[in-house]
Amino acid sequence: MTSPLFRHARPTLLASLVVAIAAACPGVKAQTQASPDQKAALNAVARMMEGQRTYYQKNGAFRATVSTIQQDFGITLPATFNYAVRTTTEAAYSYVIPAQSPKVGQLNAYVGAAFLTPTQNPRITTIICMNVQPGQIRPADPQLVLGSLVANPTGRIVQCGDGSVEVTASIVNE
């Protein structure tokens, strides 16, 4: 898969995908690959986003609490991170932020977003972003880019907020 992570992926691919940070941040990429805690957190946010996508497609709404997402989709949430969810009628945001621990300065926070795209055939578009700086800073919300109001040289429909980079698909079964 060459498109950004889970943008149009089927939920069945989720379990087999291993993700890495965009090539623009090789130091962060190496850290992510080396840290089991970081990998577990990334897997958790990816599963939360796929859960939101699946739930919306079946029920026409997003899940609004971490506990219901965790229960409904059997997601294991590593204790080294804190979790939060924020929903609107058109989007769901899942935050995975390092918990206070000796590792807090070594771990990066994530935000995943699932957006309902306002087209004739609405679909759910997702993105996962990681803070470029480790620590407990909540990542800026990703944005759905529509129309010509925002400069969009890449033509992409979603983008990460300031201070974060998109987590892209990597090698399957790494």
JOMOBEL-V284723 format. One record per pair of residues at least 4 apart in sequence whose C-alpha atoms are under 7 Angstrom apart, sorted by the first residue. I is the first residue (numbers start at 1). J is the second residue. D is the distance in Angstrom with one decimal. If there is no record, write none. Layout:
I & J & D
I & J & D
This chain:
1 & 169 & 6.9
2 & 169 & 7.0
3 & 7 & 6.9
4 & 168 & 4.8
4 & 169 & 5.8
5 & 127 & 6.6
5 & 167 & 6.7
5 & 168 & 4.8
5 & 169 & 4.6
6 & 126 & 6.2
7 & 125 & 5.4
7 & 126 & 5.2
7 & 127 & 6.6
9 & 13 & 6.8
11 & 50 & 6.2
13 & 17 & 6.4
16 & 172 & 6.0
16 & 173 & 5.6
17 & 172 & 5.0
17 & 173 & 6.3
18 & 170 & 6.0
18 & 171 & 6.1
18 & 172 & 5.9
18 & 173 & 6.5
18 & 174 & 6.2
19 & 167 & 6.7
19 & 168 & 6.2
19 & 169 & 5.2
19 & 170 & 4.9
20 & 29 & 5.9
20 & 167 & 6.0
20 & 168 & 6.2
20 & 169 & 6.8
20 & 170 & 5.8
21 & 25 & 6.7
21 & 28 & 7.0
21 & 29 & 5.0
21 & 166 & 6.9
21 & 167 & 4.8
21 & 168 & 6.2
22 & 165 & 7.0
22 & 166 & 6.5
22 & 167 & 6.1
22 & 168 & 6.1
25 & 29 & 6.2
26 & 30 & 6.2
27 & 31 & 6.4
28 & 32 & 6.1
29 & 33 & 6.2
30 & 34 & 6.2
31 & 35 & 6.2
32 & 38 & 5.7
32 & 39 & 6.5
35 & 39 & 6.3
36 & 40 & 6.1
37 & 41 & 6.2
37 & 80 & 7.0
38 & 42 & 6.2
38 & 107 & 6.4
39 & 43 & 6.1
40 & 44 & 6.1
40 & 78 & 6.4
41 & 45 & 6.3
41 & 78 & 6.4
41 & 96 & 6.8
42 & 46 & 6.1
43 & 47 & 6.1
44 & 48 & 6.1
44 & 75 & 6.6
44 & 76 & 6.7
44 & 77 & 6.0
45 & 49 & 6.2
45 & 94 & 6.7
45 & 96 & 6.6
45 & 112 & 6.2
46 & 50 & 6.3
47 & 51 & 5.9
47 & 75 & 6.8
48 & 52 & 6.2
48 & 69 & 6.7
48 & 94 & 7.0
49 & 53 & 6.2
49 & 112 & 6.2
49 & 113 & 6.6
49 & 114 & 6.2
49 & 126 & 6.9
50 & 54 & 6.1
51 & 55 & 6.0
51 & 69 & 6.8
51 & 73 & 6.2
52 & 56 & 6.0
52 & 62 & 5.8
52 & 63 & 6.4
52 & 114 & 6.9
53 & 57 & 6.2
53 & 114 & 6.6
53 & 124 & 6.2
54 & 58 & 6.4
55 & 59 & 5.8
55 & 62 & 6.5
56 & 60 & 4.7
56 & 61 & 4.8
56 & 62 & 5.3
62 & 87 & 6.7
62 & 92 & 6.4
63 & 69 & 6.4
64 & 85 & 6.2
64 & 86 & 6.4
64 & 87 & 5.9
65 & 69 & 6.4
65 & 85 & 5.9
66 & 70 & 6.0
66 & 83 & 6.9
66 & 84 & 6.2
66 & 85 & 6.1
67 & 71 & 6.0
68 & 72 & 5.8
69 & 73 & 6.0
70 & 74 & 5.5
70 & 75 & 4.8
71 & 75 & 7.0
80 & 98 & 6.0
80 & 99 & 5.3
81 & 96 & 6.2
81 & 97 & 5.3
81 & 98 & 4.2
81 & 99 & 4.5
82 & 96 & 5.8
82 & 97 & 5.2
82 & 98 & 6.0
82 & 99 & 5.4
83 & 95 & 5.5
83 & 96 & 4.8
83 & 97 & 6.5
84 & 94 & 5.9
84 & 95 & 5.1
84 & 96 & 6.9
85 & 93 & 5.6
85 & 94 & 4.5
85 & 95 & 6.2
86 & 92 & 5.8
86 & 93 & 5.1
86 & 94 & 6.6
87 & 91 & 5.8
87 & 92 & 4.3
87 & 93 & 6.2
88 & 92 & 6.3
90 & 115 & 6.0
90 & 116 & 5.2
91 & 113 & 6.8
91 & 114 & 5.5
91 & 115 & 4.4
91 & 116 & 6.1
92 & 113 & 5.6
92 & 114 & 5.2
92 & 115 & 6.7
93 & 111 & 6.6
93 & 112 & 5.6
93 & 113 & 4.5
93 & 114 & 6.6
94 & 111 & 5.5
94 & 112 & 5.1
94 & 113 & 6.4
95 & 110 & 5.9
95 & 111 & 4.5
95 & 112 & 6.6
96 & 109 & 5.6
96 & 110 & 5.1
96 & 111 & 6.2
97 & 109 & 4.4
97 & 110 & 6.4
97 & 136 & 5.8
97 & 138 & 6.6
98 & 104 & 5.6
98 & 107 & 6.2
98 & 108 & 6.8
98 & 109 & 6.1
98 & 135 & 6.4
98 & 136 & 5.5
99 & 104 & 6.4
100 & 104 & 5.8
103 & 107 & 6.5
104 & 135 & 5.5
104 & 136 & 7.0
105 & 134 & 5.5
105 & 135 & 4.8
106 & 134 & 5.7
106 & 135 & 6.8
107 & 134 & 5.1
107 & 135 & 6.0
108 & 130 & 6.6
108 & 131 & 5.9
108 & 133 & 6.6
108 & 134 & 4.3
108 & 135 & 5.8
109 & 130 & 5.8
109 & 131 & 5.6
109 & 134 & 6.9
109 & 135 & 6.9
109 & 136 & 6.7
109 & 137 & 7.0
109 & 138 & 6.6
109 & 139 & 6.6
110 & 128 & 7.0
110 & 129 & 5.6
110 & 130 & 4.4
110 & 131 & 6.4
110 & 139 & 6.4
111 & 128 & 5.8
111 & 129 & 5.4
111 & 130 & 6.5
111 & 139 & 6.1
112 & 127 & 5.7
112 & 128 & 4.2
112 & 129 & 6.2
113 & 126 & 5.5
113 & 127 & 5.4
113 & 128 & 6.4
113 & 142 & 6.6
114 & 124 & 6.2
114 & 125 & 5.6
114 & 126 & 4.3
114 & 127 & 6.8
115 & 124 & 5.4
115 & 125 & 5.2
115 & 126 & 6.2
116 & 122 & 6.4
116 & 123 & 5.8
116 & 124 & 4.7
116 & 125 & 6.5
117 & 122 & 5.4
117 & 123 & 5.6
117 & 124 & 6.2
117 & 125 & 6.7
118 & 122 & 5.6
128 & 166 & 5.8
128 & 167 & 5.6
129 & 160 & 5.8
129 & 164 & 5.9
129 & 165 & 5.3
129 & 166 & 4.4
129 & 167 & 5.6
130 & 139 & 7.0
130 & 164 & 5.1
130 & 165 & 5.4
130 & 166 & 6.4
130 & 167 & 6.6
131 & 139 & 5.7
131 & 163 & 5.9
131 & 164 & 4.1
131 & 165 & 6.5
132 & 163 & 6.0
132 & 164 & 5.2
132 & 165 & 6.6
139 & 164 & 6.6
140 & 161 & 4.8
140 & 162 & 6.0
141 & 160 & 6.9
141 & 161 & 5.4
142 & 158 & 7.0
142 & 159 & 5.6
142 & 160 & 4.3
142 & 161 & 4.8
143 & 158 & 5.6
143 & 159 & 5.4
143 & 160 & 6.4
143 & 161 & 6.7
144 & 157 & 5.9
144 & 158 & 4.6
144 & 159 & 6.7
145 & 150 & 6.8
145 & 157 & 5.1
145 & 158 & 5.6
146 & 157 & 6.8
160 & 164 & 6.1
160 & 165 & 6.1
160 & 166 & 6.0
